[in-house]
Amino acid sequence: MFKVGDKVVYPMHGAGVIESIEEKEVLGEIRKYYVMRLPVGDMKVMIPMGNVKDLGLRQVIEEEDVEKVLHILKEKGEDTSTNWNRRYRAHLEKIKSGDIYEVAEVVRNLVLREQEKGLSTGERKMLENARQILISELVLARELAEDKIESMINGVFA
């Protein structure tokens, strides 16, 4: 169970802070929801408390784990499939996992591919989504502004 003020990651959406716990009636059933504010994009998301395990909600990484994320971004990268569809599905699975280290691998692989060969429209959107998820968690882990985290990530690939 999470509580108000906890920093959590909602896979496929990013990291945020639980602002409140509310009860809502949906289809005649009263359910409890976490109300989470995402710092990137200033969005609010309602997450059903009964589905937390299935959704993969987890705590934001600790500040000392940020270095491991940066290390993954700096690595050479893996030789991903030449088949666009297979590569896209593999990257999507990593993003869906909610594991920041896997999301960092996706960002790294797509940035390197973009530098070498360019990206399709779908992969460009995926890269932007994965970057936003990564940035949102690092903003909360390091307690820095979004632009500082973006500069830090861009510096890795410069």
C-alpha positions as CSV (number, residue, x, y, z in Angstrom):
1,M,0.0,0.0,0.0
2,F,1.2,3.5,-0.9
3,K,0.3,6.6,1.0
4,V,-0.2,10.3,0.2
5,G,3.2,11.9,-0.6
6,D,4.8,8.7,-2.0
7,K,6.8,8.9,-5.2
8,V,5.7,6.1,-7.5
9,V,6.0,4.9,-11.1
10,Y,3.0,4.0,-13.2
11,P,4.4,1.9,-16.1
12,M,3.7,3.4,-19.6
13,H,2.8,6.8,-17.9
14,G,5.8,7.7,-15.8
15,A,6.6,8.8,-12.3
16,G,4.6,11.0,-10.0
17,V,3.5,11.8,-6.5
18,I,0.4,10.4,-4.8
19,E,-1.6,13.5,-3.9
20,S,-4.7,11.9,-2.4
21,I,-6.8,8.7,-2.1
22,E,-10.4,9.1,-3.2
23,E,-13.5,7.0,-3.4
24,K,-15.4,7.1,-6.7
25,E,-18.6,5.3,-7.8
26,V,-18.1,3.6,-11.2
27,L,-20.8,1.5,-12.7
28,G,-22.6,1.3,-9.3
29,E,-19.5,0.2,-7.5
30,I,-17.6,2.3,-5.0
31,R,-13.8,2.0,-5.4
32,K,-10.7,3.6,-4.0
33,Y,-8.2,5.4,-6.2
34,Y,-4.8,6.8,-5.9
35,V,-4.7,10.3,-7.4
36,M,-1.2,10.8,-8.8
37,R,0.3,14.0,-10.2
38,L,2.8,13.5,-12.9
39,P,5.4,16.3,-12.8
40,V,6.2,16.1,-16.5
41,G,3.2,17.4,-18.4
42,D,1.5,18.4,-15.1
43,M,-1.1,15.6,-15.5
44,K,-3.3,13.8,-12.9
45,V,-4.0,10.1,-13.1
46,M,-6.4,8.0,-11.1
47,I,-5.2,4.5,-10.3
48,P,-7.6,1.9,-8.9
49,M,-6.1,0.7,-5.6
50,G,-7.4,-2.8,-6.3
51,N,-5.3,-3.2,-9.4
52,V,-2.0,-1.8,-8.1
53,K,-0.1,-5.2,-8.3
54,D,-1.4,-5.9,-11.8
55,L,-0.6,-2.5,-13.1
56,G,3.0,-2.7,-11.8
57,L,2.9,0.4,-9.6
58,R,6.2,0.7,-7.7
59,Q,8.4,3.2,-5.7
60,V,10.7,5.6,-7.6
61,I,14.3,4.5,-7.6
62,E,16.7,5.9,-4.9
63,E,19.0,8.7,-5.8
64,E,22.1,6.4,-5.8
65,D,20.4,4.2,-8.5
66,V,20.4,7.2,-10.9
67,E,24.1,6.4,-11.7
68,K,23.2,2.9,-12.8
69,V,20.6,4.4,-15.2
70,L,23.2,6.8,-16.6
71,H,25.7,3.9,-17.0
72,I,23.1,2.0,-19.0
73,L,22.6,5.1,-21.3
74,K,26.4,5.3,-21.8
75,E,26.9,1.6,-22.8
76,K,27.4,0.6,-26.4
77,G,24.0,-0.9,-26.7
78,E,22.8,-4.2,-28.0
79,D,22.4,-5.1,-31.6
80,T,18.7,-5.0,-32.0
81,S,16.7,-6.8,-34.7
82,T,16.8,-5.5,-38.2
83,N,13.1,-6.3,-38.4
84,W,11.3,-3.1,-37.5
85,N,8.2,-4.9,-36.1
86,R,10.2,-7.3,-33.9
87,R,12.4,-4.5,-32.6
88,Y,9.3,-2.3,-31.9
89,R,7.6,-5.1,-30.0
90,A,10.7,-5.9,-27.9
91,H,11.1,-2.3,-27.0
92,L,7.4,-2.0,-26.1
93,E,7.7,-4.9,-23.7
94,K,10.6,-3.3,-22.0
95,I,8.6,0.0,-21.5
96,K,5.5,-1.9,-20.3
97,S,7.6,-3.7,-17.7
98,G,8.0,-0.4,-15.8
99,D,11.6,-1.3,-15.0
100,I,13.6,2.0,-15.3
101,Y,16.7,0.1,-16.4
102,E,14.8,-1.5,-19.3
103,V,13.3,1.9,-20.2
104,A,16.9,3.3,-20.2
105,E,17.9,0.5,-22.6
106,V,15.1,1.4,-25.0
107,V,16.1,5.1,-24.9
108,R,19.7,4.2,-25.5
109,N,19.0,1.8,-28.3
110,L,16.7,4.1,-30.1
111,V,18.9,7.2,-29.8
112,L,21.9,5.2,-31.1
113,R,19.7,3.8,-34.0
114,E,18.5,7.4,-34.8
115,Q,22.1,8.6,-34.9
116,E,23.2,5.7,-37.2
117,K,20.2,5.1,-39.5
118,G,17.3,7.3,-38.5
119,L,14.0,6.2,-37.0
120,S,10.5,5.5,-38.4
121,T,7.7,7.7,-37.2
122,G,6.5,4.9,-34.8
123,E,10.0,4.5,-33.3
124,R,10.4,8.2,-33.0
125,K,7.1,8.4,-30.9
126,M,8.3,5.5,-28.9
127,L,11.6,7.2,-28.2
128,E,9.8,10.4,-27.0
129,N,7.5,8.4,-24.8
130,A,10.4,6.4,-23.3
131,R,12.4,9.6,-22.7
132,Q,9.4,11.2,-20.9
133,I,9.0,8.1,-18.7
134,L,12.7,8.1,-17.9
135,I,12.9,11.9,-17.3
136,S,9.8,11.8,-15.0
137,E,11.4,9.2,-12.7
138,L,14.8,10.9,-12.7
139,V,13.2,14.2,-11.8
140,L,11.7,12.7,-8.7
141,A,14.8,10.6,-7.8
142,R,17.3,13.4,-8.1
143,E,14.8,16.2,-7.1
144,L,15.9,18.3,-10.0
145,A,14.0,20.3,-12.6
146,E,12.9,18.6,-15.8
147,D,15.3,20.7,-18.0
148,K,18.3,19.8,-15.8
149,I,17.5,16.1,-16.2
150,E,17.0,16.5,-20.0
151,S,20.3,18.2,-20.3
152,M,22.0,15.4,-18.3
153,I,20.5,12.8,-20.6
154,N,21.4,14.8,-23.7
155,G,24.9,15.1,-22.4
156,V,25.3,11.4,-22.4
157,F,24.6,11.2,-26.1
158,A,26.6,14.3,-27.1
